Amino acid sequence: MGQRYCTREKKQDKEIQRRIEVGWTAFAKHRDIFKGNIKTCLKRQVYNSRVLPAMAYGAETWTLASQAKTKLAAA
């Protein structure tokens, strides 16, 4: 996973958007699991181990504006 992070707000917005897209792509790859007749605890494990790392890798060290935080939380 490459990073395009920059402290400039417009570049940060592009990176946030890219991370959201990567997260949704990871979610789509596991759609059968999330829609299947599988226990919720197992679905949560897949989500936490496959989707969240794709979306938030390295993001915990960023300084974000409140709008960016809201955007990531919504995704």
Number of C-alpha atoms within 10 A of each C-alpha: 7 5 10 12 16 13 11 8 13 10 13 19 18 14 17 21 17 15 24 22 15 19 21 17 15 18 20 13 13 17 11 11 17 18 9 11 9 11 10 12 9 12 17 13 11 16 18 12 11 16 22 18 16 20 23 15 13 11 15 8 7 11 11 15 11 9 10 16 12 11 14 16 9 8 12
